[in-house]
Amino acid sequence: MTSSIWNENPTFYIWTRQLIFGLLTFLYPLIFYLVLCRTPKQFGNLKWFLSFHIFAITCQWLCSFLLIDFYTFVPSKITRIDGLLIDFIDAKVLYTSMYILSALSTSSCLLLFCNSVFNIFNMLRNNKSWLRTFSEWLAWTFVLMFPFMSLLGFTIRDQPNVKALTKQISSYYPDCIDNPNVIVPILPDAEGQKKSLVFFLMYLFTMATASILSAQLISHLLSKRMTNQSDKTKKMHQKFNRRSLFQVLIDISFTSFPYIISNFATLFQWRVPELTYFVDFMSKSGSTACIFVIFMYYDPYRKWLQEIVARKSTQTSVRHVTIAVMDRGGNEP
């Protein structure tokens, strides 16, 4: 008798997901090219923050999509690793690596927000004191390291013992639990599981709140600067504020919300195994969503893309008109 509540081999879903991600692969070298070769000089050090961000999300996407390809059975934290590296590297190492890459990707995103805040501070106050410089460096360090707090107390215990205990205690678990590519990251006992899940939920909510507050801080700082500006300038900055908030909401939707749902489902034992598909697809789509945000948020990249699309459209229209004219001429006596 099985104790599994999942379809453990959803072939149609897996192939559909891999097809979608495969079709979007071209976005990663494209955005690298744009940031490295098409970034205006007035962007200054923003170019290198964007480069680091794109490097981090590319690594995360490549591992989550191809090299590691983790699949978590929600509502639980039991995770199967199906990527290309599983035949060469221990599953524990791959699972830990995915956590580190996720934290690195989140750090790169927060650094972008932090850079925007300090750029606006510098516009409002040109003179930098040593105290302000020191405070900025503290803020940079905190923002860079904060996402790695999710690794505090992170250990993967002896898997044979944890898996045996899981089968004794848990009312449901996947049939593939004994496979060497399956990781049970937290103890199945109610108290230990509750502490781990609550800690991670607090971390996720803190990340989401910090991101929203950073967007609101940017809006507040710009509104102070706009008191004596023209209506056109005010409208431009209002548009900037809306984009900042949109960027934050997109980031939260893909980097925090799926894991919040996963942890709530596990904590309160929501026996809805279909949540596995939602959490899996959304969490792995976060990197690609960040690329779309860059196209929408930064005008030079968006305008370049619009120009390319318009040029291709014009060339296609001219080709069709030429063919039509030639056909008409050929039909005339």
Number of C-alpha atoms within 10 A of each C-alpha: 3 8 12 16 18 19 12 13 8 10 10 8 12 12 11 11 17 13 11 11 19 12 9 11 14 10 14 18 11 11 20 16 13 17 19 13 10 14 17 13 9 8 9 10 11 18 18 14 16 21 18 19 23 24 17 21 25 22 18 26 26 17 21 24 20 17 18 24 23 24 21 20 26 29 26 27 21 19 20 24 22 19 18 14 16 18 10 7 11 12 22 20 11 21 21 16 15 18 16 17 20 23 22 24 26 24 22 23 24 23 22 16 20 20 15 17 18 14 14 16 14 12 12 13 9 8 8 9 9 8 9 11 11 11 12 14 12 12 15 15 12 13 20 19 14 16 21 17 12 18 13 8 8 13 11 16 15 10 19 14 10 18 22 12 14 20 17 11 13 13 10 17 22 20 14 12 21 15 9 15 20 23 25 23 23 22 20 20 12 11 9 11 17 18 13 17 19 14 12 18 21 13 18 20 15 13 19 19 13 15 22 18 14 19 23 15 15 22 20 13 15 21 14 10 14 16 9 9 9 10 10 9 12 17 12 11 17 16 11 17 20 14 17 21 19 17 23 23 16 17 21 20 17 21 25 22 19 22 19 19 17 24 22 18 18 19 19 10 12 14 15 12 17 14 17 19 17 14 22 21 17 18 19 23 19 22 27 18 18 20 19 15 19 17 17 16 17 13 11 16 19 16 13 14 14 12 12 11 12 12 12 12 12 12 12 12 12 12 12 12 12 12 12 12 12 11 11 10 10 9 8 6 4
